[in-house]
Amino acid sequence: MSLQITNQADYALRAMLYLARLGFGKRAPSNVIAEEMNMSRIFLSRINTQLVNARLITTWRGARGGVALTRPASEISVYDVLTAVEGPVRLAGCIDDPACCPFSDTCPLHRFWIRTEQVLTNQLKSTSLQDLIADEDTEGTEFLDSLRKAPQKIA
């Protein structure tokens, strides 16, 4: 068994991070995003439709067209993006429908999955696109600093 996000969710997050890096109000052509993020343009187009429906991005047609975030990256959570393209987070069927399992009332797994889903959902909701960019910048800076401090080999 694998608890893994789908390609659709991964592509949606990568496309949204691309736009977040550009900054609020800046637009980019979908084909450029697809090319730079190494994803299918057709698949990204379908994902963009879902992101538009969730009011996370807006689109413009034509030569000066493209896509842009509808609000600052700090106001868009990972949860917003994932649920826009995948629907609600559900780790087990019994969480929404206890009747699907005859043991839901007494099953320790039922309570465990509810708590685990709550922790995961809280983490997804509390992490914004801006947080991810900030982490990226911090990690990159720390890596460069470590290279600068490393002893230099002189040939």
Protein Blocks (a to p, Z undefined) as FASTA:
>chain_A
ZZdddfklmmmmmmmmmmmmnoghiacdfklmmmmnopafklmmmmmmmmmmnopaccde
djkgccddfbdfklpcfklmmmmmnopadfbfklmmmmlpmklmmmmklmmmmmmmmmmm
mmmmmpcfklmmmmmmmmmmmmmmmmmmpccddZZ
